[in-house]
Amino acid sequence: MVPTLEQAHTPGPTLLLVEDDQVLRQVLTRALEGRGYEVLAAGNLPEAKRLARQQHPAFAVVDLRLGDESGLELVVHLTRRYPEVRAVILTAYASIATAVEAIKLGAKHYLTKPVDADELVAALYRDQGDPGIDPPEQPCSVRRLEWEHIQRVLQQCRGNVSETARKLGMHRRTLQRKLRKRPVRH
């Protein structure tokens, strides 16, 4: 079926994409527009909040780490202001603590980078968990457990690195160095 001229020019659902990596933001914008979304792209929290106020997005894809800010703050802002918004957290710094918090704060899903646009779109509409998901073959490594513990304490301290370092009994610079590293795999 060929769309009418009016249908061809009617924008699809509005999606707020918040990603501080400009190249990834552009790639995802093109991919999501190609799948029929009207994409509002932002590189930081203030810009994202401004766009959300102006456009009232139906969907949001939010990077967990936006420079020194947390994308979780935006999820809280969006879900309070627009309860019907379907938000997905996207991150290269996955941890159990941030995944649990993202869902508790209103995100519908939590994906780790790299991610393709089809997986992202599927996550936007997915409401149910997958009971058939296979548990890991081996327990987490000590390095991974350390990463998870740091993330959990960092969440409890609301992202305050100095307070987190004090609670962990670690020098602030050591903690900052550990946080800059990508999380280790299981």
VMD Tcl script that builds the backbone (N, CA, C; Angstrom):
set m [mol new atoms 558]
animate dup $m
set s [atomselect $m all]
$s set {name element resname resid chain x y z} {
  {N N MET 1 A 0.846 -1.179 0.000}
  {CA C MET 1 A 0.000 0.000 0.000}
  {C C MET 1 A 0.891 1.241 0.000}
  {N N VAL 2 A 0.659 2.140 -0.904}
  {CA C VAL 2 A 1.442 3.364 -1.033}
  {C C VAL 2 A 0.820 4.439 -0.152}
  {N N PRO 3 A 1.627 5.099 0.699}
  {CA C PRO 3 A 1.054 6.138 1.563}
  {C C PRO 3 A 0.604 7.336 0.730}
  {N N THR 4 A -0.447 8.012 1.219}
  {CA C THR 4 A -0.907 9.227 0.559}
  {C C THR 4 A 0.124 10.317 0.795}
  {N N LEU 5 A 0.006 11.407 0.064}
  {CA C LEU 5 A 0.933 12.523 0.222}
  {C C LEU 5 A 0.891 13.051 1.655}
  {N N GLU 6 A -0.320 13.124 2.224}
  {CA C GLU 6 A -0.465 13.608 3.597}
  {C C GLU 6 A 0.226 12.675 4.588}
  {N N GLN 7 A 0.052 11.353 4.409}
  {CA C GLN 7 A 0.687 10.379 5.296}
  {C C GLN 7 A 2.207 10.428 5.174}
  {N N ALA 8 A 2.704 10.646 3.986}
  {CA C ALA 8 A 4.147 10.685 3.767}
  {C C ALA 8 A 4.793 11.859 4.484}
  {N N HIS 9 A 4.034 12.935 4.698}
  {CA C HIS 9 A 4.593 14.122 5.345}
  {C C HIS 9 A 4.173 14.267 6.804}
  {N N THR 10 A 3.384 13.307 7.302}
  {CA C THR 10 A 2.966 13.347 8.694}
  {C C THR 10 A 4.077 12.753 9.549}
  {N N PRO 11 A 4.582 13.535 10.507}
  {CA C PRO 11 A 5.658 12.990 11.345}
  {C C PRO 11 A 5.147 11.857 12.230}
  {N N GLY 12 A 6.029 10.915 12.515}
  {CA C GLY 12 A 5.696 9.797 13.382}
  {C C GLY 12 A 5.734 10.239 14.826}
  {N N PRO 13 A 5.734 9.278 15.739}
  {CA C PRO 13 A 5.782 9.621 17.159}
  {C C PRO 13 A 7.077 10.367 17.497}
  {N N THR 14 A 6.965 11.269 18.463}
  {CA C THR 14 A 8.108 12.077 18.866}
  {C C THR 14 A 8.977 11.299 19.846}
  {N N LEU 15 A 10.277 11.287 19.575}
  {CA C LEU 15 A 11.238 10.576 20.398}
  {C C LEU 15 A 12.357 11.528 20.797}
  {N N LEU 16 A 12.581 11.665 22.092}
  {CA C LEU 16 A 13.676 12.477 22.610}
  {C C LEU 16 A 14.902 11.587 22.751}
  {N N LEU 17 A 15.955 11.920 22.027}
  {CA C LEU 17 A 17.214 11.180 22.076}
  {C C LEU 17 A 18.244 12.040 22.789}
  {N N VAL 18 A 18.757 11.547 23.917}
  {CA C VAL 18 A 19.717 12.313 24.709}
  {C C VAL 18 A 21.010 11.517 24.784}
  {N N GLU 19 A 22.011 11.989 24.076}
  {CA C GLU 19 A 23.306 11.299 23.960}
  {C C GLU 19 A 24.386 12.361 23.823}
  {N N ASP 20 A 25.399 12.316 24.702}
  {CA C ASP 20 A 26.441 13.339 24.645}
  {C C ASP 20 A 27.505 13.064 23.582}
  {N N ASP 21 A 27.576 11.857 23.061}
  {CA C ASP 21 A 28.510 11.544 21.979}
  {C C ASP 21 A 27.852 11.980 20.669}
  {N N GLN 22 A 28.389 13.034 20.078}
  {CA C GLN 22 A 27.766 13.644 18.906}
  {C C GLN 22 A 27.626 12.674 17.734}
  {N N VAL 23 A 28.653 11.879 17.478}
  {CA C VAL 23 A 28.611 10.946 16.349}
  {C C VAL 23 A 27.516 9.905 16.565}
  {N N LEU 24 A 27.469 9.309 17.749}
  {CA C LEU 24 A 26.441 8.320 18.047}
  {C C LEU 24 A 25.055 8.959 17.987}
  {N N ARG 25 A 24.932 10.182 18.487}
  {CA C ARG 25 A 23.651 10.891 18.453}
  {C C ARG 25 A 23.177 11.062 17.008}
  {N N GLN 26 A 24.089 11.429 16.108}
  {CA C GLN 26 A 23.724 11.605 14.698}
  {C C GLN 26 A 23.342 10.281 14.043}
  {N N VAL 27 A 24.107 9.226 14.335}
  {CA C VAL 27 A 23.824 7.906 13.756}
  {C C VAL 27 A 22.456 7.405 14.219}
  {N N LEU 28 A 22.198 7.493 15.533}
  {CA C LEU 28 A 20.909 7.034 16.058}
  {C C LEU 28 A 19.752 7.899 15.553}
  {N N THR 29 A 19.984 9.192 15.422}
  {CA C THR 29 A 18.941 10.084 14.898}
  {C C THR 29 A 18.529 9.644 13.498}
  {N N ARG 30 A 19.504 9.438 12.624}
  {CA C ARG 30 A 19.198 9.000 11.250}
  {C C ARG 30 A 18.482 7.649 11.250}
  {N N ALA 31 A 18.971 6.716 12.050}
  {CA C ALA 31 A 18.379 5.376 12.083}
  {C C ALA 31 A 16.938 5.417 12.594}
  {N N LEU 32 A 16.683 6.205 13.629}
  {CA C LEU 32 A 15.335 6.272 14.200}
  {C C LEU 32 A 14.385 7.056 13.296}
  {N N GLU 33 A 14.889 8.094 12.646}
  {CA C GLU 33 A 14.062 8.820 11.675}
  {C C GLU 33 A 13.698 7.893 10.516}
  {N N GLY 34 A 14.636 7.042 10.126}
  {CA C GLY 34 A 14.370 6.067 9.070}
  {C C GLY 34 A 13.315 5.050 9.462}
  {N N ARG 35 A 13.054 4.920 10.751}
  {CA C ARG 35 A 12.028 3.993 11.244}
  {C C ARG 35 A 10.737 4.723 11.598}
  {N N GLY 36 A 10.639 5.993 11.174}
  {CA C GLY 36 A 9.384 6.733 11.300}
  {C C GLY 36 A 9.230 7.638 12.499}
  {N N TYR 37 A 10.265 7.840 13.296}
  {CA C TYR 37 A 10.159 8.705 14.470}
  {C C TYR 37 A 10.555 10.134 14.127}
  {N N GLU 38 A 9.915 11.068 14.806}
  {CA C GLU 38 A 10.345 12.462 14.752}
  {C C GLU 38 A 11.319 12.607 15.919}
  {N N VAL 39 A 12.603 12.717 15.635}
  {CA C VAL 39 A 13.638 12.682 16.673}
  {C C VAL 39 A 14.019 14.093 17.110}
  {N N LEU 40 A 13.984 14.296 18.414}
  {CA C LEU 40 A 14.469 15.521 19.040}
  {C C LEU 40 A 15.785 15.140 19.703}
  {N N ALA 41 A 16.888 15.612 19.177}
  {CA C ALA 41 A 18.204 15.192 19.675}
  {C C ALA 41 A 18.800 16.252 20.592}
  {N N ALA 42 A 19.321 15.788 21.735}
  {CA C ALA 42 A 19.957 16.680 22.708}
  {C C ALA 42 A 21.260 16.043 23.186}
  {N N GLY 43 A 22.210 16.908 23.555}
  {CA C GLY 43 A 23.498 16.426 24.027}
  {C C GLY 43 A 23.703 16.564 25.520}
  {N N ASN 44 A 22.734 17.179 26.221}
  {CA C ASN 44 A 22.880 17.384 27.661}
  {C C ASN 44 A 21.502 17.518 28.315}
  {N N LEU 45 A 21.470 17.525 29.644}
  {CA C LEU 45 A 20.199 17.576 30.371}
  {C C LEU 45 A 19.405 18.864 30.158}
  {N N PRO 46 A 20.022 20.045 30.269}
  {CA C PRO 46 A 19.222 21.263 30.068}
  {C C PRO 46 A 18.570 21.322 28.682}
  {N N GLU 47 A 19.320 20.949 27.668}
  {CA C GLU 47 A 18.783 20.951 26.307}
  {C C GLU 47 A 17.642 19.926 26.187}
  {N N ALA 48 A 17.814 18.768 26.795}
  {CA C ALA 48 A 16.786 17.724 26.750}
  {C C ALA 48 A 15.511 18.182 27.453}
  {N N LYS 49 A 15.649 18.819 28.611}
  {CA C LYS 49 A 14.477 19.298 29.344}
  {C C LYS 49 A 13.740 20.376 28.548}
  {N N ARG 50 A 14.488 21.245 27.891}
  {CA C ARG 50 A 13.891 22.296 27.063}
  {C C ARG 50 A 13.093 21.675 25.911}
  {N N LEU 51 A 13.698 20.712 25.222}
  {CA C LEU 51 A 13.015 20.056 24.105}
  {C C LEU 51 A 11.770 19.310 24.581}
  {N N ALA 52 A 11.860 18.664 25.738}
  {CA C ALA 52 A 10.719 17.929 26.279}
  {C C ALA 52 A 9.564 18.874 26.608}
  {N N ARG 53 A 9.882 20.034 27.180}
  {CA C ARG 53 A 8.840 21.019 27.490}
  {C C ARG 53 A 8.137 21.495 26.216}
  {N N GLN 54 A 8.909 21.688 25.163}
  {CA C GLN 54 A 8.348 22.212 23.913}
  {C C GLN 54 A 7.561 21.162 23.139}
  {N N GLN 55 A 7.982 19.903 23.158}
  {CA C GLN 55 A 7.426 18.894 22.259}
  {C C GLN 55 A 6.659 17.754 22.922}
  {N N HIS 56 A 6.768 17.543 24.222}
  {CA C HIS 56 A 6.090 16.446 24.930}
  {C C HIS 56 A 6.291 15.104 24.211}
  {N N PRO 57 A 7.491 14.548 24.268}
  {CA C PRO 57 A 7.779 13.308 23.524}
  {C C PRO 57 A 7.008 12.101 24.051}
  {N N ALA 58 A 6.707 11.189 23.138}
  {CA C ALA 58 A 6.064 9.931 23.508}
  {C C ALA 58 A 7.105 8.927 23.984}
  {N N PHE 59 A 8.341 9.075 23.471}
  {CA C PHE 59 A 9.430 8.157 23.783}
  {C C PHE 59 A 10.684 8.949 24.148}
  {N N ALA 60 A 11.569 8.304 24.910}
  {CA C ALA 60 A 12.858 8.909 25.235}
  {C C ALA 60 A 13.919 7.810 25.287}
  {N N VAL 61 A 15.047 8.090 24.665}
  {CA C VAL 61 A 16.218 7.222 24.751}
  {C C VAL 61 A 17.288 8.092 25.397}
  {N N VAL 62 A 17.732 7.694 26.584}
  {CA C VAL 62 A 18.588 8.549 27.397}
  {C C VAL 62 A 19.877 7.828 27.759}
  {N N ASP 63 A 21.004 8.458 27.435}
  {CA C ASP 63 A 22.302 7.931 27.843}
  {C C ASP 63 A 22.406 8.047 29.362}
  {N N LEU 64 A 22.923 7.024 30.005}
  {CA C LEU 64 A 23.047 7.031 31.464}
  {C C LEU 64 A 24.024 8.105 31.931}
  {N N ARG 65 A 25.147 8.205 31.238}
  {CA C ARG 65 A 26.188 9.154 31.631}
  {C C ARG 65 A 26.264 10.274 30.606}
  {N N LEU 66 A 25.921 11.468 31.039}
  {CA C LEU 66 A 25.965 12.647 30.174}
  {C C LEU 66 A 26.999 13.609 30.749}
  {N N GLY 67 A 28.261 13.370 30.406}
  {CA C GLY 67 A 29.333 14.154 31.011}
  {C C GLY 67 A 29.375 13.853 32.492}
  {N N ASP 68 A 29.213 14.888 33.313}
  {CA C ASP 68 A 29.205 14.717 34.766}
  {C C ASP 68 A 27.795 14.511 35.315}
  {N N GLU 69 A 26.797 14.480 34.430}
  {CA C GLU 69 A 25.414 14.356 34.862}
  {C C GLU 69 A 24.900 12.933 34.638}
  {N N SER 70 A 23.807 12.609 35.319}
  {CA C SER 70 A 23.202 11.287 35.191}
  {C C SER 70 A 21.916 11.384 34.387}
  {N N GLY 71 A 21.777 10.510 33.409}
  {CA C GLY 71 A 20.549 10.443 32.637}
  {C C GLY 71 A 19.359 10.012 33.475}
  {N N LEU 72 A 19.618 9.398 34.632}
  {CA C LEU 72 A 18.527 8.993 35.517}
  {C C LEU 72 A 17.730 10.204 36.000}
  {N N GLU 73 A 18.419 11.339 36.158}
  {CA C GLU 73 A 17.723 12.574 36.543}
  {C C GLU 73 A 16.672 12.940 35.511}
  {N N LEU 74 A 17.007 12.769 34.245}
  {CA C LEU 74 A 16.062 13.093 33.177}
  {C C LEU 74 A 14.901 12.104 33.164}
  {N N VAL 75 A 15.168 10.838 33.421}
  {CA C VAL 75 A 14.089 9.846 33.466}
  {C C VAL 75 A 13.081 10.244 34.546}
  {N N VAL 76 A 13.573 10.638 35.718}
  {CA C VAL 76 A 12.685 11.083 36.802}
  {C C VAL 76 A 11.879 12.297 36.342}
  {N N HIS 77 A 12.556 13.271 35.758}
  {CA C HIS 77 A 11.895 14.494 35.278}
  {C C HIS 77 A 10.802 14.155 34.257}
  {N N LEU 78 A 11.138 13.321 33.296}
  {CA C LEU 78 A 10.182 12.989 32.232}
  {C C LEU 78 A 8.988 12.199 32.748}
  {N N THR 79 A 9.250 11.184 33.585}
  {CA C THR 79 A 8.147 10.335 34.044}
  {C C THR 79 A 7.226 11.064 35.023}
  {N N ARG 80 A 7.753 12.041 35.726}
  {CA C ARG 80 A 6.884 12.844 36.607}
  {C C ARG 80 A 6.040 13.810 35.786}
  {N N ARG 81 A 6.670 14.432 34.829}
  {CA C ARG 81 A 5.991 15.455 34.030}
  {C C ARG 81 A 5.076 14.841 32.964}
  {N N TYR 82 A 5.513 13.740 32.373}
  {CA C TYR 82 A 4.758 13.075 31.307}
  {C C TYR 82 A 4.673 11.578 31.635}
  {N N PRO 83 A 3.749 11.166 32.479}
  {CA C PRO 83 A 3.691 9.771 32.935}
  {C C PRO 83 A 3.569 8.744 31.804}
  {N N GLU 84 A 3.082 9.161 30.653}
  {CA C GLU 84 A 2.903 8.227 29.548}
  {C C GLU 84 A 4.171 8.018 28.716}
  {N N VAL 85 A 5.229 8.782 28.972}
  {CA C VAL 85 A 6.461 8.652 28.183}
  {C C VAL 85 A 7.093 7.276 28.417}
  {N N ARG 86 A 7.615 6.707 27.355}
  {CA C ARG 86 A 8.278 5.396 27.433}
  {C C ARG 86 A 9.773 5.647 27.267}
  {N N ALA 87 A 10.507 5.534 28.371}
  {CA C ALA 87 A 11.937 5.849 28.375}
  {C C ALA 87 A 12.790 4.586 28.423}
  {N N VAL 88 A 13.896 4.637 27.702}
  {CA C VAL 88 A 14.883 3.562 27.702}
  {C C VAL 88 A 16.230 4.180 28.042}
  {N N ILE 89 A 16.958 3.555 28.948}
  {CA C ILE 89 A 18.314 3.986 29.290}
  {C C ILE 89 A 19.288 3.230 28.399}
  {N N LEU 90 A 20.261 3.953 27.893}
  {CA C LEU 90 A 21.296 3.395 27.033}
  {C C LEU 90 A 22.638 3.712 27.684}
  {N N THR 91 A 23.518 2.706 27.830}
  {CA C THR 91 A 24.777 2.974 28.519}
  {C C THR 91 A 25.915 2.060 28.085}
  {N N ALA 92 A 27.112 2.593 28.180}
  {CA C ALA 92 A 28.325 1.797 28.008}
  {C C ALA 92 A 28.870 1.408 29.382}
  {N N TYR 93 A 28.254 1.917 30.439}
  {CA C TYR 93 A 28.708 1.693 31.810}
  {C C TYR 93 A 27.650 0.933 32.599}
  {N N ALA 94 A 27.252 -0.199 32.105}
  {CA C ALA 94 A 26.179 -0.970 32.723}
  {C C ALA 94 A 26.582 -1.525 34.081}
  {N N SER 95 A 25.623 -1.490 34.983}
  {CA C SER 95 A 25.793 -2.145 36.277}
  {C C SER 95 A 24.418 -2.562 36.768}
  {N N ILE 96 A 24.402 -3.529 37.638}
  {CA C ILE 96 A 23.139 -3.990 38.197}
  {C C ILE 96 A 22.465 -2.853 38.963}
  {N N ALA 97 A 23.243 -2.104 39.728}
  {CA C ALA 97 A 22.686 -1.016 40.539}
  {C C ALA 97 A 21.986 0.026 39.674}
  {N N THR 98 A 22.620 0.458 38.584}
  {CA C THR 98 A 21.991 1.482 37.751}
  {C C THR 98 A 20.818 0.906 36.962}
  {N N ALA 99 A 20.887 -0.357 36.585}
  {CA C ALA 99 A 19.762 -0.979 35.873}
  {C C ALA 99 A 18.532 -1.029 36.779}
  {N N VAL 100 A 18.723 -1.467 38.010}
  {CA C VAL 100 A 17.613 -1.553 38.954}
  {C C VAL 100 A 17.038 -0.163 39.214}
  {N N GLU 101 A 17.891 0.810 39.450}
  {CA C GLU 101 A 17.419 2.174 39.714}
  {C C GLU 101 A 16.682 2.753 38.514}
  {N N ALA 102 A 17.189 2.511 37.312}
  {CA C ALA 102 A 16.537 3.026 36.099}
  {C C ALA 102 A 15.108 2.514 36.005}
  {N N ILE 103 A 14.915 1.236 36.260}
  {CA C ILE 103 A 13.579 0.649 36.179}
  {C C ILE 103 A 12.694 1.182 37.305}
  {N N LYS 104 A 13.239 1.286 38.511}
  {CA C LYS 104 A 12.467 1.832 39.632}
  {C C LYS 104 A 12.039 3.270 39.369}
  {N N LEU 105 A 12.883 4.027 38.656}
  {CA C LEU 105 A 12.594 5.432 38.400}
  {C C LEU 105 A 11.684 5.651 37.193}
  {N N GLY 106 A 11.327 4.572 36.499}
  {CA C GLY 106 A 10.353 4.717 35.421}
  {C C GLY 106 A 10.806 4.330 34.033}
  {N N ALA 107 A 12.072 3.979 33.857}
  {CA C ALA 107 A 12.518 3.535 32.530}
  {C C ALA 107 A 11.853 2.197 32.209}
  {N N LYS 108 A 11.527 1.993 30.956}
  {CA C LYS 108 A 10.901 0.734 30.533}
  {C C LYS 108 A 11.945 -0.334 30.246}
  {N N HIS 109 A 13.156 0.113 29.917}
  {CA C HIS 109 A 14.198 -0.851 29.569}
  {C C HIS 109 A 15.561 -0.210 29.793}
  {N N TYR 110 A 16.586 -1.050 29.781}
  {CA C TYR 110 A 17.970 -0.638 30.042}
  {C C TYR 110 A 18.839 -1.432 29.078}
  {N N LEU 111 A 19.497 -0.750 28.152}
  {CA C LEU 111 A 20.306 -1.418 27.136}
  {C C LEU 111 A 21.765 -0.982 27.226}
  {N N THR 112 A 22.646 -1.913 26.903}
  {CA C THR 112 A 24.067 -1.576 26.886}
  {C C THR 112 A 24.533 -1.324 25.454}
  {N N LYS 113 A 25.440 -0.368 25.328}
  {CA C LYS 113 A 26.034 -0.048 24.030}
  {C C LYS 113 A 27.073 -1.113 23.715}
  {N N PRO 114 A 27.308 -1.418 22.484}
  {CA C PRO 114 A 26.630 -0.890 21.299}
  {C C PRO 114 A 25.267 -1.536 21.149}
  {N N VAL 115 A 24.356 -0.795 20.529}
  {CA C VAL 115 A 22.997 -1.269 20.309}
  {C C VAL 115 A 22.586 -0.871 18.899}
  {N N ASP 116 A 21.802 -1.727 18.257}
  {CA C ASP 116 A 21.325 -1.324 16.934}
  {C C ASP 116 A 19.921 -0.739 17.070}
  {N N ALA 117 A 19.507 -0.009 16.058}
  {CA C ALA 117 A 18.242 0.720 16.123}
  {C C ALA 117 A 17.042 -0.210 16.278}
  {N N ASP 118 A 17.065 -1.381 15.671}
  {CA C ASP 118 A 15.937 -2.308 15.795}
  {C C ASP 118 A 15.782 -2.797 17.231}
  {N N GLU 119 A 16.904 -3.085 17.885}
  {CA C GLU 119 A 16.873 -3.511 19.290}
  {C C GLU 119 A 16.330 -2.376 20.164}
  {N N LEU 120 A 16.732 -1.153 19.843}
  {CA C LEU 120 A 16.291 0.021 20.584}
  {C C LEU 120 A 14.785 0.224 20.432}
  {N N VAL 121 A 14.288 0.137 19.216}
  {CA C VAL 121 A 12.852 0.297 18.962}
  {C C VAL 121 A 12.063 -0.800 19.681}
  {N N ALA 122 A 12.538 -2.027 19.625}
  {CA C ALA 122 A 11.853 -3.129 20.316}
  {C C ALA 122 A 11.765 -2.847 21.817}
  {N N ALA 123 A 12.831 -2.313 22.397}
  {CA C ALA 123 A 12.854 -2.010 23.835}
  {C C ALA 123 A 11.848 -0.924 24.202}
  {N N LEU 124 A 11.604 0.011 23.297}
  {CA C LEU 124 A 10.647 1.091 23.566}
  {C C LEU 124 A 9.236 0.562 23.796}
  {N N TYR 125 A 8.905 -0.551 23.150}
  {CA C TYR 125 A 7.548 -1.083 23.214}
  {C C TYR 125 A 7.404 -2.287 24.142}
  {N N ARG 126 A 8.501 -2.754 24.669}
  {CA C ARG 126 A 8.480 -3.974 25.468}
  {C C ARG 126 A 8.088 -3.674 26.917}
  {N N ASP 127 A 7.035 -4.326 27.380}
  {CA C ASP 127 A 6.571 -4.134 28.756}
  {C C ASP 127 A 6.909 -5.308 29.657}
  {N N GLN 128 A 7.036 -6.475 29.077}
  {CA C GLN 128 A 7.246 -7.682 29.858}
  {C C GLN 128 A 8.720 -8.077 29.885}
  {N N GLY 129 A 9.112 -8.708 30.972}
  {CA C GLY 129 A 10.445 -9.284 31.063}
  {C C GLY 129 A 10.485 -10.599 30.288}
  {N N ASP 130 A 11.655 -11.155 30.146}
  {CA C ASP 130 A 11.836 -12.407 29.411}
  {C C ASP 130 A 12.231 -13.507 30.391}
  {N N PRO 131 A 11.269 -14.355 30.813}
  {CA C PRO 131 A 11.606 -15.413 31.773}
  {C C PRO 131 A 12.510 -16.482 31.165}
  {N N GLY 132 A 12.652 -16.494 29.858}
  {CA C GLY 132 A 13.490 -17.492 29.196}
  {C C GLY 132 A 14.944 -17.078 29.049}
  {N N ILE 133 A 15.304 -15.917 29.594}
  {CA C ILE 133 A 16.691 -15.454 29.476}
  {C C ILE 133 A 17.604 -16.391 30.255}
  {N N ASP 134 A 18.715 -16.736 29.652}
  {CA C ASP 134 A 19.648 -17.666 30.283}
  {C C ASP 134 A 20.510 -16.955 31.325}
  {N N PRO 135 A 20.611 -17.529 32.528}
  {CA C PRO 135 A 21.526 -16.953 33.521}
  {C C PRO 135 A 22.969 -17.185 33.070}
  {N N PRO 136 A 23.896 -16.365 33.568}
  {CA C PRO 136 A 25.293 -16.528 33.157}
  {C C PRO 136 A 25.833 -17.905 33.544}
  {N N GLU 137 A 26.766 -18.382 32.751}
  {CA C GLU 137 A 27.379 -19.696 32.991}
  {C C GLU 137 A 28.284 -19.677 34.220}
  {N N GLN 138 A 28.956 -18.538 34.439}
  {CA C GLN 138 A 29.905 -18.442 35.547}
  {C C GLN 138 A 29.561 -17.249 36.419}
  {N N PRO 139 A 29.954 -17.303 37.701}
  {CA C PRO 139 A 29.712 -16.142 38.569}
  {C C PRO 139 A 30.565 -14.961 38.118}
  {N N CYS 140 A 30.197 -13.788 38.585}
  {CA C CYS 140 A 30.946 -12.573 38.239}
  {C C CYS 140 A 32.376 -12.649 38.766}
  {N N SER 141 A 33.274 -12.019 38.034}
  {CA C SER 141 A 34.667 -11.944 38.484}
  {C C SER 141 A 34.766 -10.963 39.651}
  {N N VAL 142 A 35.868 -11.021 40.374}
  {CA C VAL 142 A 36.094 -10.106 41.494}
  {C C VAL 142 A 36.107 -8.669 40.991}
  {N N ARG 143 A 36.736 -8.424 39.836}
  {CA C ARG 143 A 36.765 -7.055 39.273}
  {C C ARG 143 A 35.366 -6.570 38.943}
  {N N ARG 144 A 34.522 -7.444 38.410}
  {CA C ARG 144 A 33.144 -7.065 38.086}
  {C C ARG 144 A 32.356 -6.792 39.370}
  {N N LEU 145 A 32.539 -7.615 40.384}
  {CA C LEU 145 A 31.864 -7.396 41.663}
  {C C LEU 145 A 32.280 -6.059 42.274}
  {N N GLU 146 A 33.585 -5.726 42.153}
  {CA C GLU 146 A 34.056 -4.432 42.646}
  {C C GLU 146 A 33.354 -3.308 41.900}
  {N N TRP 147 A 33.262 -3.417 40.568}
  {CA C TRP 147 A 32.596 -2.401 39.742}
  {C C TRP 147 A 31.140 -2.238 40.189}
  {N N GLU 148 A 30.443 -3.351 40.388}
  {CA C GLU 148 A 29.041 -3.314 40.812}
  {C C GLU 148 A 28.906 -2.636 42.178}
  {N N HIS 149 A 29.820 -2.966 43.111}
  {CA C HIS 149 A 29.767 -2.374 44.449}
  {C C HIS 149 A 29.997 -0.859 44.367}
  {N N ILE 150 A 30.971 -0.448 43.597}
  {CA C ILE 150 A 31.241 0.987 43.426}
  {C C ILE 150 A 30.007 1.687 42.863}
  {N N GLN 151 A 29.381 1.092 41.850}
  {CA C GLN 151 A 28.196 1.701 41.244}
  {C C GLN 151 A 27.042 1.812 42.237}
  {N N ARG 152 A 26.879 0.786 43.058}
  {CA C ARG 152 A 25.807 0.788 44.062}
  {C C ARG 152 A 26.029 1.913 45.074}
  {N N VAL 153 A 27.263 2.047 45.571}
  {CA C VAL 153 A 27.569 3.097 46.548}
  {C C VAL 153 A 27.457 4.472 45.890}
  {N N LEU 154 A 27.904 4.594 44.655}
  {CA C LEU 154 A 27.793 5.858 43.914}
  {C C LEU 154 A 26.324 6.263 43.774}
  {N N GLN 155 A 25.438 5.309 43.503}
  {CA C GLN 155 A 23.998 5.586 43.422}
  {C C GLN 155 A 23.473 6.064 44.765}
  {N N GLN 156 A 23.893 5.399 45.848}
  {CA C GLN 156 A 23.443 5.785 47.188}
  {C C GLN 156 A 23.885 7.201 47.531}
  {N N CYS 157 A 25.042 7.594 46.994}
  {CA C CYS 157 A 25.583 8.936 47.250}
  {C C CYS 157 A 25.134 9.940 46.191}
  {N N ARG 158 A 24.154 9.552 45.377}
  {CA C ARG 158 A 23.582 10.417 44.344}
  {C C ARG 158 A 24.633 10.980 43.394}
  {N N GLY 159 A 25.625 10.144 43.061}
  {CA C GLY 159 A 26.643 10.535 42.097}
  {C C GLY 159 A 27.775 11.367 42.667}
  {N N ASN 160 A 27.784 11.614 43.965}
  {CA C ASN 160 A 28.834 12.413 44.599}
  {C C ASN 160 A 30.087 11.543 44.756}
  {N N VAL 161 A 31.107 11.840 43.937}
  {CA C VAL 161 A 32.323 11.023 43.913}
  {C C VAL 161 A 33.097 11.138 45.225}
  {N N SER 162 A 33.186 12.334 45.788}
  {CA C SER 162 A 33.931 12.516 47.048}
  {C C SER 162 A 33.308 11.709 48.183}
  {N N GLU 163 A 31.989 11.790 48.307}
  {CA C GLU 163 A 31.299 11.048 49.359}
  {C C GLU 163 A 31.433 9.537 49.137}
  {N N THR 164 A 31.341 9.120 47.870}
  {CA C THR 164 A 31.486 7.696 47.540}
  {C C THR 164 A 32.874 7.201 47.923}
  {N N ALA 165 A 33.903 7.981 47.597}
  {CA C ALA 165 A 35.273 7.596 47.933}
  {C C ALA 165 A 35.430 7.446 49.447}
  {N N ARG 166 A 34.850 8.384 50.203}
  {CA C ARG 166 A 34.928 8.291 51.675}
  {C C ARG 166 A 34.256 7.019 52.174}
  {N N LYS 167 A 33.074 6.718 51.644}
  {CA C LYS 167 A 32.351 5.517 52.097}
  {C C LYS 167 A 33.089 4.241 51.721}
  {N N LEU 168 A 33.798 4.267 50.605}
  {CA C LEU 168 A 34.537 3.083 50.163}
  {C C LEU 168 A 35.926 2.999 50.790}
  {N N GLY 169 A 36.342 4.064 51.501}
  {CA C GLY 169 A 37.680 4.075 52.099}
  {C C GLY 169 A 38.761 4.127 51.025}
  {N N MET 170 A 38.519 4.919 50.016}
  {CA C MET 170 A 39.400 4.961 48.846}
  {C C MET 170 A 39.728 6.430 48.539}
  {N N HIS 171 A 40.910 6.661 47.999}
  {CA C HIS 171 A 41.278 8.012 47.595}
  {C C HIS 171 A 40.391 8.434 46.432}
  {N N ARG 172 A 39.989 9.703 46.416}
  {CA C ARG 172 A 39.075 10.212 45.386}
  {C C ARG 172 A 39.632 9.991 43.973}
  {N N ARG 173 A 40.929 10.260 43.792}
  {CA C ARG 173 A 41.526 10.093 42.446}
  {C C ARG 173 A 41.526 8.629 42.005}
  {N N THR 174 A 41.723 7.725 42.953}
  {CA C THR 174 A 41.669 6.295 42.627}
  {C C THR 174 A 40.267 5.922 42.152}
  {N N LEU 175 A 39.266 6.427 42.866}
  {CA C LEU 175 A 37.888 6.159 42.477}
  {C C LEU 175 A 37.595 6.758 41.094}
  {N N GLN 176 A 38.031 7.981 40.867}
  {CA C GLN 176 A 37.803 8.602 39.558}
  {C C GLN 176 A 38.446 7.780 38.444}
  {N N ARG 177 A 39.625 7.263 38.690}
  {CA C ARG 177 A 40.322 6.433 37.699}
  {C C ARG 177 A 39.512 5.160 37.417}
  {N N LYS 178 A 38.994 4.547 38.468}
  {CA C LYS 178 A 38.196 3.332 38.297}
  {C C LYS 178 A 36.898 3.627 37.541}
  {N N LEU 179 A 36.297 4.774 37.800}
  {CA C LEU 179 A 35.045 5.136 37.134}
  {C C LEU 179 A 35.240 5.445 35.645}
  {N N ARG 180 A 36.425 5.901 35.284}
  {CA C ARG 180 A 36.699 6.210 33.865}
  {C C ARG 180 A 36.857 4.947 33.040}
  {N N LYS 181 A 37.226 3.853 33.683}
  {CA C LYS 181 A 37.405 2.588 32.965}
  {C C LYS 181 A 36.037 2.016 32.636}
  {N N ARG 182 A 35.991 1.312 31.530}
  {CA C ARG 182 A 34.750 0.628 31.157}
  {C C ARG 182 A 34.552 -0.530 32.130}
  {N N PRO 183 A 33.296 -0.877 32.390}
  {CA C PRO 183 A 33.055 -1.994 33.308}
  {C C PRO 183 A 33.610 -3.292 32.720}
  {N N VAL 184 A 34.119 -4.116 33.589}
  {CA C VAL 184 A 34.630 -5.400 33.131}
  {C C VAL 184 A 33.465 -6.336 32.895}
  {N N ARG 185 A 33.638 -7.236 31.960}
  {CA C ARG 185 A 32.597 -8.245 31.706}
  {C C ARG 185 A 32.624 -9.243 32.841}
  {N N HIS 186 A 31.630 -10.030 32.916}
  {CA C HIS 186 A 31.472 -11.008 34.005}
  {C C HIS 186 A 32.722 -11.818 34.109}
}
mol reanalyze $m
mol bondsrecalc $m
mol representation Tube
mol addrep $m
